[in-house]
Amino acid sequence: MQNNETKQQSNIICGRNPVLEAVRSGREIDRLLVAHGVSGGSVAAIIAKCRAKGILIKEVSPQKLDYYCGGANHQGVAVMFASQEYASVDDIFAVATDKNEKPFIIVCDEIEDPHNLGAIIRTAEACGVHGIIIPKRRSASLNATVAKAACGALEYMPVARVTNIANTIDSLKSRGVWVFGADMDGDDYTKTDFDIPCALVIGNEGKGIGELTAKKCDAIISLPMYGKINSLNASVAAGVLMYEVVRRRFK
């Protein structure tokens, strides 16, 4: 029988002592969940250690933590692990180099729906994308829902998690990558030459790409809309644009 302080699922550990040991172990932790109103003692020590390691800390309701922990005695804290280890941006470039191909990268600017992120990962793998970049904050992480939506593609797709998307775009550009942001007010995507080292930036489901992110892009591109609505689901738009890159590169 499993200890009542340990989550039934393998990507979550709950309970103060198990969480503290998980943080000390050096294992890559996706985020720390703390119940509202819980503080002091060992919880304060856990939070301090997570902050020192740059681990994302999120406050949730006790009820939500109960749900995550499957009724186990979480004592107000739990840690979530990624379903897949994160890569680095250098790892993504290494994949392109190994294949002797021009880098093809997807940058997800605060994609919050794990189903959208999983769908983007799945399409990216099918399109030969070399890697995906997501931010540490205000973004879906590589949780079980993302892994399920990706339908196995997460096993083959490097995903790097960065602190600052704008700075990362600057870094990509310094390495010869052209960065194209997807936005409704951009230029017609069919008139863009994607047969170059490129990155596509896909924005948040509701807000689109951030203002600073948009300013960092080399160009803004858009999909023509002929109906009464003015936007597409983020993963659908990403899929159309990814296959346009494929068409341009392999026509």
N, C-alpha and C positions, 0 to 999 in steps of 0.2 A: 504493500500500500504506500502511496506517495505521501511524503511529508506535507502537512496542511499549509505550510508556508511557501510551497513551491507550486507554480502555475502548472496546469496540466499540459499546456502547449509548450513546445520546446523553445519558442522565441520570447518567452516572458518568465522572469523570476520575480517573486514577490516575498515580502517579509524582510524586516530590517537586517537581520544577520546575513541571510542569503544575498541580499542586495549589496550589503557592504563588502562581502567577500567577492562578489562578481566585479565590483568596481576596482577592488584591490588587485584582482587577477590580471588586469591588463587586457582582458577580452574586449573587443570592439563593441561598445554599447551604442544603440541608436538613440535612446532617450530615457530620461528618468521621469517617472510619473509620481507625483506627490498629491495626496488628497487635500482638498481645501481644509485649512484650519489645523493641519498637522505640522508641528514644528518642535524645535528644541531637542536636547539629548542626542541620540544616535542619528535621528533624522537630519539634524543640523550638520552633523559630521559627514553624512552621506552627500548632502547638497553641496557642502564645501569641496569635497573631493571631486564631485562631478563638475563643478565650476572650474576647478583647477585643471581638469582634463579636457575642458571645452565641450562637455557632453550637454546636449540640449535638455533643459529642465522644463517640464510642463505641469501646471496645476490642473487637476481634474476633480470632478465631484466624487465623493465617496461611493456613490451608486455606480458611476462609470468605472471606477477602479474595481469595485465588486464584480462587474461584468467582465472586465479584462482578465481578472484573476480567477474567474470561474467559481466564485464562492470560497476560495481559500482565504486564510487569515493573513491578509497583506500588511496589516499594521500601518497602513497609510502610505506605503511606498512600493514601487515595482520598477523594474528596468525591462526595457524591450530591446531585443537584439535584431539586427537586420537579417532577413531571410537569405541574403547573399552578402558577402564581404564587399565593401566599397573599393573601387579602383582609384587611381590617381589620374590627373589629366595627362601626365607623362605616359601612363599605361595606355591611354587611348591613342596617343600619337604613335606609340610603339606598335600597336595593332596595324595602323595604316602603313607604317614602315615595313613591317614583316610581310604585308600583302603587296608591297610596292604600288600602293594606291594613293591618290590625293586624299588628305583627311576629309572625312564626312562626319560631322558631329551634330548632335541635337542638344540644344540648351533649353531646359525647361525652367521658365521663370515663374516660380511659385505655382506650379500645378499641384493643387491640393487634393483632388479626388484620386484615390488610389486606383480606381478602375481606369481612369484616364491615363495615369502614368503607366500602368500595366499594359494598356492597349498600345501606347506609344512605343514602349519597349518591344512589344511583339512585332509591330510593323517595322520598327527600326532594324531588328534582326533580319527580317525578310528582305529589307532593302540594302543590306550590306553596310549599314552605318557602323562606324568604328567605335563609337561610344556615346554615352549620354551624360550630361552634366546637370546636377540639380543643386539648389541651395540647401544649407543646413536648416534654415528657419522658413516657416510659412510654406512648407512643401510636404507632400506625401513622401514617406520614406519607404525603404525596401521591406515592407511588412508582408505578412502572409497574403493579404488581399491583392497587393501588387503582384506578387509571385503567381497567384492563381490566375489573375487577369492576363498576365504575360504568357501563360500556357507553355512554360518551359523555356521561353526565350531568355529569361533572366540568367540562365546557366551559361549563356554564350555572349551576353552583352555587358561590357564594362560600364559601370555607372559610378561616376565620381561625384562626391558631395563637397561643395566648396562653401567658404564663409561669405564671399561677396561675388555675386554674378557680374557686376559691372567691372570689377578688377579682373575677373577671369576673362571677360571678353577682350579687355586690353591685352592680356597675355596671349590669347589666341591670335589676335591681329598682329602682335609682334612676331609670331611664328609663321606668318604668311597666310593665315586663314581669313577669308572674307566672311563677314558676319551679316546675315540677313534676318531681320526681325519680321514676324508675321503680324500684320495689323490691318484693320479694315480700311484705313486711309492711305495704304501704300500703293506702289506701282503694280501693274499687272504682272503676276508671277510668271506668265508664259513668255514674257519679254526679257527675262533674266537669264544670263549665262551661268549655269551652275557647274559647268565642266572645269572647275577650279577647286582648290582647297576651300571648303566652305563649312559654315555652321548655320543651322536654322534655329532661331529663337522662337519658342512657342510660349505664349503668355498664359497668365491665370485665366481660369474659366470665366470669371465675371469681369475682371478689370483689364484683361489683356496684358501686354508687356508693360513694365514700369517705365515711367518717363525717363529716368536716368539710363535705363537699359536701352531704350529706343535711341537715345542720343549717341550711345556708344556704337550702335550698329552702322555698318557701311551703307546699308540701304534698307528701306522698309518695303515689303512686298505684300500683296493682298490677293485674295481669291474673289473673282467677280461674283456678285450675288444678284440673281434675277427674280427672286421671289419677294415676299413681303418682310421676311426677317433679314437681319443684317449681320448675322454671325453664324458660325458652325461650332459644333462641339470641338474642343481643343484637340482631341485625339484624331478626329476625322480630318480636320484642317491639316494637322501634322502629317497624316497619311497621304493626303493629296500632294502636299509639297515634297515629301520624301520621294514619292514615285516620279515627280517631275525631275528631281535630281537624277534619279536612275535613268529616266528617258533621255536626258541630255547627255549623260555620260556614256550610255551604251547604245545610242541610236545608230 
